[in-house]
Amino acid sequence: MASSASPPTLYIGKILPGKNWQYKLTEHFPSGWGINDLFKAEILRDTSGCAPKWAAIKTASSSMQASLKTELEEYLKPNVSSCQSIRPLFDVITTIKDEPMSEDSIFNEDAFVYELPPGSHHPNAEAIAQPMRIYPDWIPNPIEGETSIGIPLQEMFAKAGDLKPHLPIAPLEEQLEGMSAPQEVKDMLRLLLSLDQEKRSSAAMILKSKEYIALSKADALRS
């Protein structure tokens, strides 16, 4: 039996990844009491040949999680788990928010792959280095003595400055010039993406700006 510790969205045909095997839901047995739902599941991807063919997946609504947790705790007791007359517990399947990542998991798999200097993998430094690349005239002034996740901001920004040349991100102006878009669109984006708080326009100012007026006229001509 596999127990679902937190109720993900379940439907026939869904494949649930467990610690030992994968389980494909094939049949649903709703509870008449509304306490829990039971699914029949086919066990997939077993290369050892030792896995049974079928498993029962039991889940509960958010309001009945305490009941399911109590049942799970009973199953984990040695006198129960070793009993041959009780169905064995194969897995406890949780939602992503509850599931710890294994050591070989890859975070952000679709991220850019690029070489960084040794020792530069500083927490949050890359997130700071990216806008530094996009806005090359931006000179950040971190508050002295302030920290983030226990790291001084000045140290974090210094690391970001070291990372900046290595990121494959072009400055905003280069990206705008490289766009195959009308000049009115580029001018509007330049206005909207301004980093300088003193130059940044409010929504009301944007609607009255020469860039917005030019964009509206160009759009009217094209239509």
N, C-alpha and C positions, 0 to 999 in steps of 0.2 A: 504494500500500500504506500502511496506517496501522498503526503499531506501538504496542502498549500497554506503557508503561514499568513499570507495576506492576499485578499481576493483580487487577482488580476482579471481582466476580461477574458472569459473562457467561452469557447464555441467549438462545435464539432469540426475536426480537421486541424485545430491549432496544435502546434508542437511546443511542449514545455521543456526547457533545458533543465536537467537535474544534475546533481553532483556525480551520480554514477552513470545514468543513461539519459536518453531523451524519450519523451512520452507524447505520443500522438493521440489526441482525444478522438474516440470513435463512437461513443454512445453516452447519453445523458440520462441520469436517474434523479429527477428532482425530488426533494424531500417534501412529503405532505405536511410536515410540521413547520417547515420554513426555517429549520435549524441549520441545515447544511445541504450542499449539493454534492452528488456523487457522479463521477465520470468513469467510464471504462476507457482504458488507454492502452495502445499498443506500444511496446518497448522497442525503440529503434537504436541503430548504431551500436550494437554490441558485437565486438570483435572477438571476445573471449569465448562466446558460445555458452556462457554460464548463466546468462540472464533469462528469467522467465519470459514468456511471450506477452503476457498481459499484466496490467496493474490497475488498481483502483485509485482514483484521484479524488480526495475529499477536500472541499473548500467551504468557507462560511462567509456570510456577509460581514460587513464591518461591525455591526452591532452584536454579532455572535462570535467574535474572535476569541473572547475569553473561554468560551465553551470548547472551541477547537484546540486552544492552547492547553487546556486541562487534559483533553484526550491525548494530545501529543506527549505531555509529561508522563501520563500513565504508560504509554507505549515505550517510553525510554527507560522505565524501571527495569532492572535486570531480571526480576522474576517474571515480568511480562514479555520482554523482548526475547527471552530464551525459551518461552513456551511454544512447543510445536503445534499446539492447537489454535494458536492465534496467528493471523496473517502477519508476516514480517513487515516492518517499516523500511521501505527502500530509500526514500528521500524526503526532505522537507524543502519545498519549492517556495520561494518568496518572490516578490516583485523586485524590479531593478533597484528601487530606493532602499530595499532591505538587503540586497545581495552584495556581499563583499567581493571585490574584484580579485581574481587570482593573480599570482605573481607574474605570470606570463601574458597577462592581458595588455593590449595596446591601447593607450588612451589617445583619443583624437586621431583615428586611423587615417583620415583623409587630409591631414594637415600637410603643409609644405614640408619637404625634406631638404634640409640644407645643413652645411657644416658650421659649427659654432666653435669658438676658441675653447680650449680645455678650461674647466672651472667656471664657465660662464652660465651654467644652468642654474641661475638664481631664481627662486620662486617669485613669480609676478614680474620679473624684469623684462621678459619678452613682451608682456602686455603693455608695458610702458614704452618699450623701444619702438613698437609699431607706430603709434602716433608721432613719435619723434622722427621717424622716417617720412611719414606722410606730410608732416609740417616741419620742414627743416629749419624754419626761422623760430620755432618754438623753443624758448629757453626756460625749462622748468625750474622752479625755485622751491624745493621741498622744505617743509618747516623743520627747523633744527630741533632735535629731541623727539620728534614724532616717530612712531614705529607702525609697521603693518605686519601681522602674524609674527611679531617678536623681532622683526628686522628693521633697523633704522632706515627711514625713508631716504636719507642722503646716500646711504650705501646702496640701496635698491636702485635709485636713479643713476648712480655712478655705473653700476653694472649694466643698466639699460643703455647708457651711452656707449659702453664697450660693445654691446650687441648690435647697435644701430647699423653699422656699416655692413653687417653680414646678413641682414634680412632682405629677401628678394621682393621688396615693396618699393615702388617708385613714389616720389613725392606727388602730392595731389595735383600740382600744376602740370606735371608730365602726364599723369593719368588723364587729366581733362583734355590736354592737347592731343593725346593719342586716341581719344574716343571718336568713333565715326558718328557724330551727332551734330545737329545744327549748332551754330555759335550761340544762339539764344539759350539753348539748353545748358551748354557749358557755363555760360555767364551766370545762369540761375543756380546751378550746382555750386559754383564758386562762392556765391553769396550765402547759400544755405549752409555750406560746410565750413564757414569761417570759424576759426578757433579762438580768435581774439575776442574776449568778452566786450571790449569797448567798441568793436566794429560789428559784433553780431547783432542782427536785426531781430526785432520782435515780429510776431505774425502780422500785426497791423502794418508795420513798416515794410515788410516783405510785399504785401499786397499793393503798396503805393510806390514800390521801387521801380526804377527805370528798367531793371532786368525783367521784372515780372510783366511790366507793360509791353516790353519788346517781345517777350515770349508769347503773350496773349495775342499780339498783332500777327506774329509769324504763324501761330496756330490757326488764326482766322483765315489767313491768306491760303494756307495749305488745304483747308477744308472747303 
